[in-house]
């Protein structure tokens, strides 16, 4: 199993069909958890496809025009529910300060 984005994206190989699968866990709600087959046995191609699934999952659960949340940032570790950089604002408030965070790095690709 390969863990990316602080455990929010997991890649694992299915023994039955030998293809890589992606599991996205953005929260506890069912609409924040997605599992998808990447359709390839090549790890490099699977990582690219899995990151596309991850970006689509982020885009689908965030309402249009809403301010960013700390958990959407590449610096936020979802398993410990805190900012990897150790900012107390993110740790104590559940991430409501992302809109004002100068170090916010979204997990999205332009284009």
Backbone atoms as SQL, in Angstrom:
CREATE TABLE atoms (id INTEGER PRIMARY KEY, chain TEXT, resi INTEGER, resn TEXT, atom TEXT, x REAL, y REAL, z REAL);
INSERT INTO atoms VALUES
  (1, 'A', 1, 'UNK', 'N', 0.846, -1.174, 0.000),
  (2, 'A', 1, 'UNK', 'CA', 0.000, 0.000, 0.000),
  (3, 'A', 1, 'UNK', 'C', 0.889, 1.233, 0.000),
  (4, 'A', 2, 'UNK', 'N', 0.500, 2.213, -0.786),
  (5, 'A', 2, 'UNK', 'CA', 1.239, 3.474, -0.886),
  (6, 'A', 2, 'UNK', 'C', 0.330, 4.582, -0.390),
  (7, 'A', 3, 'UNK', 'N', 0.847, 5.406, 0.501),
  (8, 'A', 3, 'UNK', 'CA', 0.081, 6.496, 1.094),
  (9, 'A', 3, 'UNK', 'C', 0.604, 7.835, 0.565),
  (10, 'A', 4, 'UNK', 'N', -0.306, 8.663, 0.059),
  (11, 'A', 4, 'UNK', 'CA', 0.039, 9.984, -0.452),
  (12, 'A', 4, 'UNK', 'C', -0.844, 11.037, 0.213),
  (13, 'A', 5, 'UNK', 'N', -0.396, 12.281, 0.190),
  (14, 'A', 5, 'UNK', 'CA', -1.152, 13.405, 0.744),
  (15, 'A', 5, 'UNK', 'C', -1.552, 13.153, 2.198),
  (16, 'A', 6, 'UNK', 'N', -0.607, 12.732, 3.000),
  (17, 'A', 6, 'UNK', 'CA', -0.854, 12.520, 4.420),
  (18, 'A', 6, 'UNK', 'C', -1.890, 11.460, 4.719),
  (19, 'A', 7, 'UNK', 'N', -1.974, 10.446, 3.874),
  (20, 'A', 7, 'UNK', 'CA', -2.920, 9.356, 4.091),
  (21, 'A', 7, 'UNK', 'C', -4.280, 9.577, 3.464),
  (22, 'A', 8, 'UNK', 'N', -4.478, 10.718, 2.818),
  (23, 'A', 8, 'UNK', 'CA', -5.777, 10.988, 2.190),
  (24, 'A', 8, 'UNK', 'C', -5.960, 10.228, 0.889),
  (25, 'A', 9, 'UNK', 'N', -4.849, 9.838, 0.253),
  (26, 'A', 9, 'UNK', 'CA', -4.902, 9.045, -0.972),
  (27, 'A', 9, 'UNK', 'C', -4.076, 7.786, -0.763),
  (28, 'A', 10, 'UNK', 'N', -4.722, 6.643, -0.902),
  (29, 'A', 10, 'UNK', 'CA', -4.049, 5.360, -0.729),
  (30, 'A', 10, 'UNK', 'C', -4.097, 4.591, -2.041),
  (31, 'A', 11, 'UNK', 'N', -2.966, 4.021, -2.419),
  (32, 'A', 11, 'UNK', 'CA', -2.884, 3.167, -3.601),
  (33, 'A', 11, 'UNK', 'C', -2.615, 1.745, -3.136),
  (34, 'A', 12, 'UNK', 'N', -3.385, 0.805, -3.631),
  (35, 'A', 12, 'UNK', 'CA', -3.157, -0.587, -3.277),
  (36, 'A', 12, 'UNK', 'C', -3.425, -1.455, -4.492),
  (37, 'A', 13, 'UNK', 'N', -2.731, -2.579, -4.546),
  (38, 'A', 13, 'UNK', 'CA', -2.840, -3.494, -5.679),
  (39, 'A', 13, 'UNK', 'C', -3.793, -4.630, -5.320),
  (40, 'A', 14, 'UNK', 'N', -4.768, -4.852, -6.179),
  (41, 'A', 14, 'UNK', 'CA', -5.722, -5.936, -5.985),
  (42, 'A', 14, 'UNK', 'C', -5.110, -7.233, -6.508),
  (43, 'A', 15, 'UNK', 'N', -5.058, -8.241, -5.663),
  (44, 'A', 15, 'UNK', 'CA', -4.434, -9.510, -6.066),
  (45, 'A', 15, 'UNK', 'C', -5.227, -10.236, -7.146),
  (46, 'A', 16, 'UNK', 'N', -6.523, -10.055, -7.159),
  (47, 'A', 16, 'UNK', 'CA', -7.364, -10.784, -8.105),
  (48, 'A', 16, 'UNK', 'C', -7.106, -10.331, -9.547),
  (49, 'A', 17, 'UNK', 'N', -7.118, -9.038, -9.791),
  (50, 'A', 17, 'UNK', 'CA', -6.932, -8.560, -11.173),
  (51, 'A', 17, 'UNK', 'C', -5.581, -7.864, -11.398),
  (52, 'A', 18, 'UNK', 'N', -4.754, -7.766, -10.341),
  (53, 'A', 18, 'UNK', 'CA', -3.404, -7.194, -10.390),
  (54, 'A', 18, 'UNK', 'C', -3.363, -5.723, -10.811),
  (55, 'A', 19, 'UNK', 'N', -4.482, -5.035, -10.765),
  (56, 'A', 19, 'UNK', 'CA', -4.476, -3.604, -11.088),
  (57, 'A', 19, 'UNK', 'C', -4.418, -2.790, -9.802),
  (58, 'A', 20, 'UNK', 'N', -3.953, -1.569, -9.928),
  (59, 'A', 20, 'UNK', 'CA', -3.869, -0.656, -8.793),
  (60, 'A', 20, 'UNK', 'C', -5.206, 0.041, -8.594),
  (61, 'A', 21, 'UNK', 'N', -5.582, 0.192, -7.344),
  (62, 'A', 21, 'UNK', 'CA', -6.814, 0.877, -6.970),
  (63, 'A', 21, 'UNK', 'C', -6.463, 2.077, -6.095),
  (64, 'A', 22, 'UNK', 'N', -7.286, 3.097, -6.173),
  (65, 'A', 22, 'UNK', 'CA', -7.082, 4.303, -5.370),
  (66, 'A', 22, 'UNK', 'C', -8.225, 4.439, -4.379),
  (67, 'A', 23, 'UNK', 'N', -7.876, 4.756, -3.142),
  (68, 'A', 23, 'UNK', 'CA', -8.877, 5.035, -2.114),
  (69, 'A', 23, 'UNK', 'C', -8.638, 6.451, -1.615),
  (70, 'A', 24, 'UNK', 'N', -9.654, 7.316, -1.740),
  (71, 'A', 24, 'UNK', 'CA', -9.580, 8.705, -1.294),
  (72, 'A', 24, 'UNK', 'C', -10.418, 8.832, -0.033),
  (73, 'A', 25, 'UNK', 'N', -9.795, 9.338, 1.040),
  (74, 'A', 25, 'UNK', 'CA', -10.498, 9.531, 2.315),
  (75, 'A', 25, 'UNK', 'C', -10.298, 10.992, 2.717),
  (76, 'A', 26, 'UNK', 'N', -11.348, 11.785, 2.503),
  (77, 'A', 26, 'UNK', 'CA', -11.290, 13.205, 2.825),
  (78, 'A', 26, 'UNK', 'C', -12.056, 13.548, 4.095),
  (79, 'A', 27, 'UNK', 'N', -12.749, 12.577, 4.662),
  (80, 'A', 27, 'UNK', 'CA', -13.527, 12.801, 5.876),
  (81, 'A', 27, 'UNK', 'C', -14.272, 11.541, 6.258),
  (82, 'A', 28, 'UNK', 'N', -15.145, 11.679, 7.247),
  (83, 'A', 28, 'UNK', 'CA', -15.890, 10.525, 7.762),
  (84, 'A', 28, 'UNK', 'C', -17.180, 10.239, 7.011),
  (85, 'A', 29, 'UNK', 'N', -17.699, 11.209, 6.281),
  (86, 'A', 29, 'UNK', 'CA', -18.969, 11.031, 5.579),
  (87, 'A', 29, 'UNK', 'C', -18.774, 10.172, 4.329),
  (88, 'A', 30, 'UNK', 'N', -19.809, 9.426, 3.930),
  (89, 'A', 30, 'UNK', 'CA', -19.688, 8.569, 2.741),
  (90, 'A', 30, 'UNK', 'C', -19.318, 9.327, 1.462),
  (91, 'A', 31, 'UNK', 'N', -19.810, 10.567, 1.306),
  (92, 'A', 31, 'UNK', 'CA', -19.474, 11.316, 0.092),
  (93, 'A', 31, 'UNK', 'C', -18.044, 11.850, 0.117),
  (94, 'A', 32, 'UNK', 'N', -17.333, 11.674, 1.228),
  (95, 'A', 32, 'UNK', 'CA', -15.942, 12.106, 1.347),
  (96, 'A', 32, 'UNK', 'C', -14.973, 10.931, 1.233),
  (97, 'A', 33, 'UNK', 'N', -15.496, 9.764, 0.856),
  (98, 'A', 33, 'UNK', 'CA', -14.673, 8.566, 0.698),
  (99, 'A', 33, 'UNK', 'C', -14.980, 7.930, -0.652),
  (100, 'A', 34, 'UNK', 'N', -13.943, 7.740, -1.442),
  (101, 'A', 34, 'UNK', 'CA', -14.109, 7.214, -2.798),
  (102, 'A', 34, 'UNK', 'C', -13.090, 6.104, -3.024),
  (103, 'A', 35, 'UNK', 'N', -13.505, 5.060, -3.710),
  (104, 'A', 35, 'UNK', 'CA', -12.577, 4.021, -4.137),
  (105, 'A', 35, 'UNK', 'C', -12.738, 3.837, -5.633),
  (106, 'A', 36, 'UNK', 'N', -11.613, 3.776, -6.335),
  (107, 'A', 36, 'UNK', 'CA', -11.646, 3.714, -7.793),
  (108, 'A', 36, 'UNK', 'C', -10.539, 2.812, -8.313),
  (109, 'A', 37, 'UNK', 'N', -10.825, 2.086, -9.380),
  (110, 'A', 37, 'UNK', 'CA', -9.824, 1.270, -10.057),
  (111, 'A', 37, 'UNK', 'C', -9.084, 2.161, -11.044),
  (112, 'A', 38, 'UNK', 'N', -7.760, 2.164, -10.987),
  (113, 'A', 38, 'UNK', 'CA', -6.987, 2.999, -11.920),
  (114, 'A', 38, 'UNK', 'C', -6.912, 2.358, -13.298),
  (115, 'A', 39, 'UNK', 'N', -7.171, 1.060, -13.380),
  (116, 'A', 39, 'UNK', 'CA', -7.193, 0.385, -14.663),
  (117, 'A', 39, 'UNK', 'C', -5.825, 0.066, -15.236),
  (118, 'A', 40, 'UNK', 'N', -4.794, 0.117, -14.416),
  (119, 'A', 40, 'UNK', 'CA', -3.453, -0.167, -14.914),
  (120, 'A', 40, 'UNK', 'C', -2.667, -0.993, -13.895),
  (121, 'A', 41, 'UNK', 'N', -1.719, -1.759, -14.411),
  (122, 'A', 41, 'UNK', 'CA', -0.840, -2.529, -13.532),
  (123, 'A', 41, 'UNK', 'C', 0.494, -1.811, -13.345),
  (124, 'A', 42, 'UNK', 'N', 0.721, -0.746, -14.085),
  (125, 'A', 42, 'UNK', 'CA', 1.953, 0.043, -13.974),
  (126, 'A', 42, 'UNK', 'C', 1.815, 1.053, -12.841),
  (127, 'A', 43, 'UNK', 'N', 2.741, 1.030, -11.889),
  (128, 'A', 43, 'UNK', 'CA', 2.653, 1.896, -10.711),
  (129, 'A', 43, 'UNK', 'C', 2.707, 3.374, -11.065),
  (130, 'A', 44, 'UNK', 'N', 3.610, 3.779, -11.948),
  (131, 'A', 44, 'UNK', 'CA', 3.721, 5.199, -12.292),
  (132, 'A', 44, 'UNK', 'C', 2.435, 5.733, -12.912),
  (133, 'A', 45, 'UNK', 'N', 1.858, 4.990, -13.823),
  (134, 'A', 45, 'UNK', 'CA', 0.595, 5.395, -14.442),
  (135, 'A', 45, 'UNK', 'C', -0.528, 5.403, -13.405),
  (136, 'A', 46, 'UNK', 'N', -0.520, 4.441, -12.508),
  (137, 'A', 46, 'UNK', 'CA', -1.539, 4.379, -11.457),
  (138, 'A', 46, 'UNK', 'C', -1.455, 5.589, -10.539),
  (139, 'A', 47, 'UNK', 'N', -0.244, 6.042, -10.214),
  (140, 'A', 47, 'UNK', 'CA', -0.088, 7.216, -9.354),
  (141, 'A', 47, 'UNK', 'C', -0.645, 8.465, -10.021),
  (142, 'A', 48, 'UNK', 'N', -0.421, 8.609, -11.307),
  (143, 'A', 48, 'UNK', 'CA', -0.958, 9.762, -12.041),
  (144, 'A', 48, 'UNK', 'C', -2.477, 9.717, -12.062),
  (145, 'A', 49, 'UNK', 'N', -3.043, 8.564, -12.371),
  (146, 'A', 49, 'UNK', 'CA', -4.500, 8.427, -12.416),
  (147, 'A', 49, 'UNK', 'C', -5.129, 8.604, -11.036),
  (148, 'A', 50, 'UNK', 'N', -4.480, 8.079, -10.004),
  (149, 'A', 50, 'UNK', 'CA', -4.998, 8.203, -8.640),
  (150, 'A', 50, 'UNK', 'C', -5.020, 9.665, -8.197),
  (151, 'A', 51, 'UNK', 'N', -4.014, 10.437, -8.563),
  (152, 'A', 51, 'UNK', 'CA', -4.000, 11.847, -8.196),
  (153, 'A', 51, 'UNK', 'C', -5.099, 12.617, -8.928),
  (154, 'A', 52, 'UNK', 'N', -5.441, 12.183, -10.136),
  (155, 'A', 52, 'UNK', 'CA', -6.572, 12.799, -10.840),
  (156, 'A', 52, 'UNK', 'C', -7.881, 12.499, -10.113),
  (157, 'A', 53, 'UNK', 'N', -8.035, 11.265, -9.636),
  (158, 'A', 53, 'UNK', 'CA', -9.221, 10.892, -8.858),
  (159, 'A', 53, 'UNK', 'C', -9.290, 11.737, -7.593),
  (160, 'A', 54, 'UNK', 'N', -8.147, 11.942, -6.957),
  (161, 'A', 54, 'UNK', 'CA', -8.081, 12.733, -5.731),
  (162, 'A', 54, 'UNK', 'C', -8.494, 14.187, -5.982),
  (163, 'A', 55, 'UNK', 'N', -7.977, 14.785, -7.042),
  (164, 'A', 55, 'UNK', 'CA', -8.337, 16.177, -7.352),
  (165, 'A', 55, 'UNK', 'C', -9.812, 16.314, -7.697),
  (166, 'A', 56, 'UNK', 'N', -10.370, 15.328, -8.412),
  (167, 'A', 56, 'UNK', 'CA', -11.797, 15.371, -8.732),
  (168, 'A', 56, 'UNK', 'C', -12.640, 15.234, -7.462),
  (169, 'A', 57, 'UNK', 'N', -12.207, 14.394, -6.543),
  (170, 'A', 57, 'UNK', 'CA', -12.933, 14.230, -5.280),
  (171, 'A', 57, 'UNK', 'C', -12.935, 15.534, -4.495),
  (172, 'A', 58, 'UNK', 'N', -11.812, 16.222, -4.454),
  (173, 'A', 58, 'UNK', 'CA', -11.749, 17.516, -3.770),
  (174, 'A', 58, 'UNK', 'C', -12.686, 18.528, -4.413),
  (175, 'A', 59, 'UNK', 'N', -12.669, 18.568, -5.733),
  (176, 'A', 59, 'UNK', 'CA', -13.510, 19.532, -6.455),
  (177, 'A', 59, 'UNK', 'C', -14.992, 19.244, -6.258),
  (178, 'A', 60, 'UNK', 'N', -15.364, 17.966, -6.143),
  (179, 'A', 60, 'UNK', 'CA', -16.778, 17.593, -6.029),
  (180, 'A', 60, 'UNK', 'C', -17.380, 17.876, -4.669),
  (181, 'A', 61, 'UNK', 'N', -16.602, 17.842, -3.604),
  (182, 'A', 61, 'UNK', 'CA', -17.198, 18.031, -2.284),
  (183, 'A', 61, 'UNK', 'C', -17.133, 19.472, -1.809),
  (184, 'A', 62, 'UNK', 'N', -16.347, 20.299, -2.481),
  (185, 'A', 62, 'UNK', 'CA', -16.225, 21.695, -2.064),
  (186, 'A', 62, 'UNK', 'C', -17.181, 22.564, -2.870),
  (187, 'A', 63, 'UNK', 'N', -18.099, 23.277, -2.203),
  (188, 'A', 63, 'UNK', 'CA', -19.039, 24.138, -2.931),
  (189, 'A', 63, 'UNK', 'C', -18.313, 25.252, -3.687),
  (190, 'A', 64, 'UNK', 'N', -18.838, 25.588, -4.843),
  (191, 'A', 64, 'UNK', 'CA', -18.229, 26.627, -5.682),
  (192, 'A', 64, 'UNK', 'C', -18.208, 27.973, -4.952),
  (193, 'A', 65, 'UNK', 'N', -17.058, 28.615, -4.978),
  (194, 'A', 65, 'UNK', 'CA', -16.911, 29.934, -4.372),
  (195, 'A', 65, 'UNK', 'C', -16.685, 29.930, -2.877),
  (196, 'A', 66, 'UNK', 'N', -16.653, 28.759, -2.261),
  (197, 'A', 66, 'UNK', 'CA', -16.435, 28.711, -0.813),
  (198, 'A', 66, 'UNK', 'C', -14.955, 28.902, -0.499),
  (199, 'A', 67, 'UNK', 'N', -14.644, 29.455, 0.673),
  (200, 'A', 67, 'UNK', 'CA', -13.237, 29.648, 1.033),
  (201, 'A', 67, 'UNK', 'C', -12.557, 28.300, 1.248),
  (202, 'A', 68, 'UNK', 'N', -11.244, 28.240, 1.098),
  (203, 'A', 68, 'UNK', 'CA', -10.550, 26.962, 1.290),
  (204, 'A', 68, 'UNK', 'C', -10.569, 26.523, 2.745),
  (205, 'A', 69, 'UNK', 'N', -10.475, 25.241, 2.950),
  (206, 'A', 69, 'UNK', 'CA', -10.392, 24.650, 4.284),
  (207, 'A', 69, 'UNK', 'C', -8.995, 24.087, 4.484),
  (208, 'A', 70, 'UNK', 'N', -8.513, 24.073, 5.714),
  (209, 'A', 70, 'UNK', 'CA', -7.169, 23.557, 5.985),
  (210, 'A', 70, 'UNK', 'C', -7.002, 22.114, 5.524),
  (211, 'A', 71, 'UNK', 'N', -8.029, 21.296, 5.660),
  (212, 'A', 71, 'UNK', 'CA', -7.895, 19.889, 5.303),
  (213, 'A', 71, 'UNK', 'C', -7.715, 19.692, 3.800),
  (214, 'A', 72, 'UNK', 'N', -7.966, 20.715, 2.990),
  (215, 'A', 72, 'UNK', 'CA', -7.735, 20.628, 1.553),
  (216, 'A', 72, 'UNK', 'C', -6.281, 20.904, 1.194),
  (217, 'A', 73, 'UNK', 'N', -5.529, 21.405, 2.138),
  (218, 'A', 73, 'UNK', 'CA', -4.141, 21.795, 1.902),
  (219, 'A', 73, 'UNK', 'C', -3.225, 20.587, 1.963),
  (220, 'A', 74, 'UNK', 'N', -2.176, 20.616, 1.174),
  (221, 'A', 74, 'UNK', 'CA', -1.216, 19.520, 1.161),
  (222, 'A', 74, 'UNK', 'C', -0.465, 19.427, 2.487),
  (223, 'A', 75, 'UNK', 'N', -0.480, 20.497, 3.288),
  (224, 'A', 75, 'UNK', 'CA', 0.217, 20.520, 4.579),
  (225, 'A', 75, 'UNK', 'C', -0.614, 19.934, 5.718),
  (226, 'A', 76, 'UNK', 'N', -1.892, 19.628, 5.473),
  (227, 'A', 76, 'UNK', 'CA', -2.774, 19.158, 6.537),
  (228, 'A', 76, 'UNK', 'C', -2.753, 17.642, 6.600),
  (229, 'A', 77, 'UNK', 'N', -2.538, 17.099, 7.775),
  (230, 'A', 77, 'UNK', 'CA', -2.522, 15.648, 7.960),
  (231, 'A', 77, 'UNK', 'C', -3.869, 15.210, 8.529),
  (232, 'A', 78, 'UNK', 'N', -4.638, 14.526, 7.717),
  (233, 'A', 78, 'UNK', 'CA', -6.012, 14.191, 8.082),
  (234, 'A', 78, 'UNK', 'C', -6.068, 13.169, 9.218),
  (235, 'A', 79, 'UNK', 'N', -5.098, 12.264, 9.318),
  (236, 'A', 79, 'UNK', 'CA', -5.160, 11.238, 10.355),
  (237, 'A', 79, 'UNK', 'C', -5.021, 11.829, 11.753),
  (238, 'A', 80, 'UNK', 'N', -4.230, 12.900, 11.898),
  (239, 'A', 80, 'UNK', 'CA', -4.083, 13.558, 13.198),
  (240, 'A', 80, 'UNK', 'C', -4.946, 14.817, 13.283),
  (241, 'A', 81, 'UNK', 'N', -5.612, 15.169, 12.192),
  (242, 'A', 81, 'UNK', 'CA', -6.484, 16.344, 12.126),
  (243, 'A', 81, 'UNK', 'C', -5.763, 17.612, 12.564),
  (244, 'A', 82, 'UNK', 'N', -4.575, 17.809, 12.004),
  (245, 'A', 82, 'UNK', 'CA', -3.834, 19.027, 12.304),
  (246, 'A', 82, 'UNK', 'C', -2.898, 19.371, 11.162),
  (247, 'A', 83, 'UNK', 'N', -2.423, 20.593, 11.176),
  (248, 'A', 83, 'UNK', 'CA', -1.508, 21.105, 10.165),
  (249, 'A', 83, 'UNK', 'C', -0.129, 20.485, 10.375),
  (250, 'A', 84, 'UNK', 'N', 0.464, 19.949, 9.302),
  (251, 'A', 84, 'UNK', 'CA', 1.804, 19.377, 9.390),
  (252, 'A', 84, 'UNK', 'C', 2.844, 20.413, 9.797),
  (253, 'A', 85, 'UNK', 'N', 2.582, 21.666, 9.510),
  (254, 'A', 85, 'UNK', 'CA', 3.528, 22.727, 9.832),
  (255, 'A', 85, 'UNK', 'C', 3.418, 23.162, 11.285),
  (256, 'A', 86, 'UNK', 'N', 2.400, 22.675, 11.990),
  (257, 'A', 86, 'UNK', 'CA', 2.265, 22.930, 13.418),
  (258, 'A', 86, 'UNK', 'C', 1.626, 24.249, 13.798),
  (259, 'A', 87, 'UNK', 'N', 0.888, 24.873, 12.891),
  (260, 'A', 87, 'UNK', 'CA', 0.236, 26.135, 13.233),
  (261, 'A', 87, 'UNK', 'C', -0.905, 25.889, 14.217),
  (262, 'A', 88, 'UNK', 'N', -0.913, 26.600, 15.339),
  (263, 'A', 88, 'UNK', 'CA', -1.961, 26.352, 16.339),
  (264, 'A', 88, 'UNK', 'C', -3.352, 26.703, 15.842),
  (265, 'A', 89, 'UNK', 'N', -3.469, 27.650, 14.911),
  (266, 'A', 89, 'UNK', 'CA', -4.793, 28.024, 14.395),
  (267, 'A', 89, 'UNK', 'C', -5.464, 26.819, 13.754),
  (268, 'A', 90, 'UNK', 'N', -4.719, 26.087, 12.946),
  (269, 'A', 90, 'UNK', 'CA', -5.294, 24.930, 12.267),
  (270, 'A', 90, 'UNK', 'C', -5.583, 23.812, 13.264),
  (271, 'A', 91, 'UNK', 'N', -4.715, 23.638, 14.227),
  (272, 'A', 91, 'UNK', 'CA', -4.871, 22.538, 15.179),
  (273, 'A', 91, 'UNK', 'C', -6.046, 22.788, 16.131),
  (274, 'A', 92, 'UNK', 'N', -6.220, 24.008, 16.606),
  (275, 'A', 92, 'UNK', 'CA', -7.237, 24.268, 17.627),
  (276, 'A', 92, 'UNK', 'C', -8.626, 24.511, 17.053),
  (277, 'A', 93, 'UNK', 'N', -8.733, 24.898, 15.800),
  (278, 'A', 93, 'UNK', 'CA', -10.035, 25.271, 15.262),
  (279, 'A', 93, 'UNK', 'C', -10.568, 24.315, 14.220),
  (280, 'A', 94, 'UNK', 'N', -9.831, 23.268, 13.905),
  (281, 'A', 94, 'UNK', 'CA', -10.282, 22.343, 12.867),
  (282, 'A', 94, 'UNK', 'C', -10.056, 22.880, 11.477),
  (283, 'A', 95, 'UNK', 'N', -9.270, 23.934, 11.340),
  (284, 'A', 95, 'UNK', 'CA', -8.867, 24.404, 10.028),
  (285, 'A', 95, 'UNK', 'C', -9.687, 25.526, 9.432),
  (286, 'A', 96, 'UNK', 'N', -10.263, 26.385, 10.245),
  (287, 'A', 96, 'UNK', 'CA', -11.070, 27.483, 9.714),
  (288, 'A', 96, 'UNK', 'C', -10.236, 28.654, 9.238),
  (289, 'A', 97, 'UNK', 'N', -8.924, 28.620, 9.452),
  (290, 'A', 97, 'UNK', 'CA', -8.093, 29.764, 9.108),
  (291, 'A', 97, 'UNK', 'C', -7.389, 29.622, 7.762),
  (292, 'A', 98, 'UNK', 'N', -7.745, 28.630, 6.967),
  (293, 'A', 98, 'UNK', 'CA', -7.068, 28.414, 5.687),
  (294, 'A', 98, 'UNK', 'C', -7.213, 29.613, 4.761),
  (295, 'A', 99, 'UNK', 'N', -8.332, 30.303, 4.814),
  (296, 'A', 99, 'UNK', 'CA', -8.528, 31.456, 3.931),
  (297, 'A', 99, 'UNK', 'C', -7.507, 32.549, 4.207),
  (298, 'A', 100, 'UNK', 'N', -6.984, 32.600, 5.431),
  (299, 'A', 100, 'UNK', 'CA', -5.996, 33.618, 5.777),
  (300, 'A', 100, 'UNK', 'C', -4.580, 33.055, 5.878),
  (301, 'A', 101, 'UNK', 'N', -4.393, 31.784, 5.593),
  (302, 'A', 101, 'UNK', 'CA', -3.079, 31.147, 5.731),
  (303, 'A', 101, 'UNK', 'C', -2.201, 31.500, 4.533),
  (304, 'A', 102, 'UNK', 'N', -1.036, 32.105, 4.798),
  (305, 'A', 102, 'UNK', 'CA', -0.117, 32.471, 3.722),
  (306, 'A', 102, 'UNK', 'C', 0.598, 31.266, 3.141),
  (307, 'A', 103, 'UNK', 'N', 0.599, 30.155, 3.850),
  (308, 'A', 103, 'UNK', 'CA', 1.300, 28.964, 3.380),
  (309, 'A', 103, 'UNK', 'C', 0.351, 27.912, 2.804),
  (310, 'A', 104, 'UNK', 'N', -0.918, 28.292, 2.610),
  (311, 'A', 104, 'UNK', 'CA', -1.905, 27.347, 2.086),
  (312, 'A', 104, 'UNK', 'C', -1.464, 26.869, 0.712),
  (313, 'A', 105, 'UNK', 'N', -1.343, 25.553, 0.543),
  (314, 'A', 105, 'UNK', 'CA', -0.961, 24.947, -0.723),
  (315, 'A', 105, 'UNK', 'C', -2.054, 23.986, -1.117),
  (316, 'A', 106, 'UNK', 'N', -2.926, 24.394, -2.044),
  (317, 'A', 106, 'UNK', 'CA', -4.008, 23.484, -2.418),
  (318, 'A', 106, 'UNK', 'C', -3.487, 22.305, -3.229),
  (319, 'A', 107, 'UNK', 'N', -4.197, 21.200, -3.194),
  (320, 'A', 107, 'UNK', 'CA', -3.804, 19.992, -3.920),
  (321, 'A', 107, 'UNK', 'C', -4.505, 19.966, -5.266),
  (322, 'A', 108, 'UNK', 'N', -4.357, 20.993, -6.029),
  (323, 'A', 108, 'UNK', 'CA', -4.995, 21.087, -7.344),
  (324, 'A', 108, 'UNK', 'C', -3.961, 21.447, -8.376),
  (325, 'A', 109, 'UNK', 'N', -4.223, 21.046, -9.617),
  (326, 'A', 109, 'UNK', 'CA', -3.344, 21.385, -10.723),
  (327, 'A', 109, 'UNK', 'C', -4.092, 22.366, -11.627),
  (328, 'A', 110, 'UNK', 'N', -3.429, 23.443, -12.002),
  (329, 'A', 110, 'UNK', 'CA', -4.065, 24.424, -12.889),
  (330, 'A', 110, 'UNK', 'C', -4.306, 23.807, -14.259),
  (331, 'A', 111, 'UNK', 'N', -5.441, 24.180, -14.838),
  (332, 'A', 111, 'UNK', 'CA', -5.697, 23.745, -16.204),
  (333, 'A', 111, 'UNK', 'C', -6.834, 22.856, -16.378);
